Amino acid sequence: MGESLPSGAQHHSDALRKPVKTLRVKMALLGSSGVGKSSLAIRFSKDQFSSTSPTVGCAYFTRMVHLSDVTFRFEIWDTAGQEKYHSITPLYYRGAHAVLLVYDISKRETFVRAQVWLKELEKQYIAGSTVIWLVGNKADLDTDRQVSTREGQSLANERGLFFMETSALSGDQVSELLLAIAHRVNECIGEQQGGLSEWQEPTLVDLRHPGRFNPFGYCCKVGP
Amino acid sequence: MERANHQEGEAQGVRICDPPSESNPPADTLATSLSLLGNHMFPDPVERLGSTTVSRDDPANSSDVTAEEPSVDAEPPSNQLMKLETEDTETSESQPVVSAQPADRGTEDAAADNDQNDSGEFVVAMLAKAKLEEQGIGVKGRSSPLLEAGTQESPTFTSHRDEDVTADSWRQHRKHVFVLSEAGKPIYSRYGSEEALSSTMGVMMALVSFVQSSDNIIRSVYSEEHTVVFLQKGPLVLVCVSSSRQSEQQLRGELMYVYYQIISMLTQASISRIFEHKKNYDLRRLLAGSEKILDGLLNLVDSDPSFLLAAVHCLPLASSLRDSLSQILQKAITPNLVFSILIAKNQLLTIVQEKTVIEDTRLEPADVHLLLNLIGASSAFQAGEIWTPICLPLFNPDCYFYAYISYLDPPDCTVCLLLLSTDKEAFYAVAECKRKIEEAMETQNSLSLIAKAQSYSVSQVGVSDLRHFMYKPFDVPDNYRQLTQFTSPEMEAPYGSEEEKMRLLDLYRYMHSRIHSTSRPLKLIYHVAERETLLAWVTSKFELYTCFSPLVTKACAITAITKLLRWIKKEEDRLFIRYPPKYSTTPNPSKSSRGGKSDQQDSTDNGFLSLL
């Protein structure tokens, strides 16, 4: 079945059958407060939607993505959009392999804000080490749209970003986005020497409870 | 502050203190002009503008006071020496009327007098412009809060941001809290949006600066229905407008909590830095998204006695289970980890502390309250693992810790793990500690054991007539540096409803204010209220508040307390975290101890200068 975004159970059996190399991909979500970063992150990790409170600091999620030849363990850093956390946000996105600049298509100022984030990112950006996506979220609010798809696409083209519109509410284009990111990361960074580090199963359990060892006991608690 | 100094018959007044010296504030001109302001700000149903004499017979209050026993003649239940102060009915703390501090007219000079009048007029003119008659805070007449308080409002966790601030319902809130900057910019209001209240807050700032201009500090304004308490902390001014009849001291304590919660998010150092650079900075930019946390705090302050007692309530747990949980936390460590805290149902299960850090300083209950509120007030922690900077203001107001917060039982989200590190890069290492903890708890089946833990019923004490109590033991030499804790049973019938709970808490607050009165502290109060009898007792070893059925006799109550103390002694291993365990994670002592160099560095790194 080639590449997939497995649900929990499926993933276990797949991976058990064919243990492929698992690489860690650090992904950060940036953008204004209330554009749906956390909702996207929860979609990515659990494929659920729940309206969330403003994020405090940063929330961390994981998600396994299988491509044909490699498995990625996405470590998703969902940053808080509130201004009080801006000065510490670099702590969370530093060294990220993928960055999502998220805006709300029904709020123009969030689109403007995303461009400010882009400038900020470009200061630290090392070409070839990060793939940046511009993500117009809340595509379900098409009737209140303030930023056209074309506008988003042309900004992305201009600045060399990838672009997609999603709806965390309906789940529309969310898994497509994650798969697309995985492919891009694989193409752009995966090939490089030392681009991605391998994910090691924690060995702690093995030492303490040899009889109860379950290699997937951990990841199924943090993600699907 | 002295009760005896209060001039009878002055209905309105302002309490002012002069911190550097006890020199007296200018006499009645100031008091009078401010009481005029008071009237403008808090229009009363009865027009009393300018009148300084009003009958202060409050039937509810006086009946309440006369019901109180002037002395307790029974023997104290233990051999502890108990100093009993009798109370006279004339000096009830619950009297709503407090006047200005008496001034020595002799020191007043004519020039200052003129100044006062001028600025007084200016402020009055400003008030007129601000049309405060429409926006002020007023409440229709109410009787004694001890009988009625809390019936209007139960603590809910809904946002009141959209409220119409000109509506009567807005004025009738029991307790308003405002935060503003020294430039008079609104920062936070408990009810209603800050924008709509900017003129009201402007007036508050005018009051503050008016008093400040004569090298004084405004502390409180009393009107018949309201107590207005001011607290200035650095560039922030906090104001509480309360009809709850709590003591000024208690209200100021609550404002301190609000201040600390703001500090816990921004640090004191960055707040001062921001306002040093830009006096009229709009701090709401930085607090955006955190209003819920402040709202939650204020609801908790109203409904949870932990804040009043400045002590932490831990979930009763068999000591073997608590010990095993502590051991789990003790084993899952990584360098620079400072505190490991396990919380269930918003109460403390156990806390493990870094050895050298805790030798340096103790963890204050207020810091734990702020952490518990942060976790309880936001559902943000229910998704993913959180890594966030957080400041413990009483530990060190200028530095951040990094907190790892994660629920251990999704999707129920009742058991929460909180790991505090001084190293902002330590996320992965700390997250690994959580995996170890999770694994060990699974092995020991801890989660299902925790789920069974619950608060206890007062009936377990086996003392009839005893309806509720709060017991707070003090530090004794062998457990010095231990977190101050208290224990209290579930509030059960007749205190099952929110209204009744609040009424009992108000009674406790009243008892507490009498015990801790700055002018006349008491050791023991036996208070016959309308629907219950309360006994509060403070010794060198504990502070105790008890509530009995109304028909209890004094002798019965004393016997009951003896039994209660015996029961607590027997159960203390279950009711308290007896010996908070420690671990050692400091590879380099300077790294995690308070005010260490690396900490200071952190706070600079994370300052908000870049935003200006």
Interface residues (C-beta under 8 A of the other chain):
Chain A: S33 S38 A41 I42 S45 S50 T52 S53 P54 T55 V56 G57 C58 A59 Y60 F61 D78 A80 G81 Q82 E83 K84 Y85 H86 S87 I88 L91 Y92 P202 L204 V205 R208 H209 G217 Y218 K221 V222
Chain B: M265 L266 R285 L286 L287 A288 G289 S290 K292 L374 S378 S379 A380 F381 A383 G384 E385 I386 W387 T388 P389 I390 A403 I405 K424 E425 F427 A431 E432 R435 K436 E438 E439 T443 N606 G607 F608 S610 L611
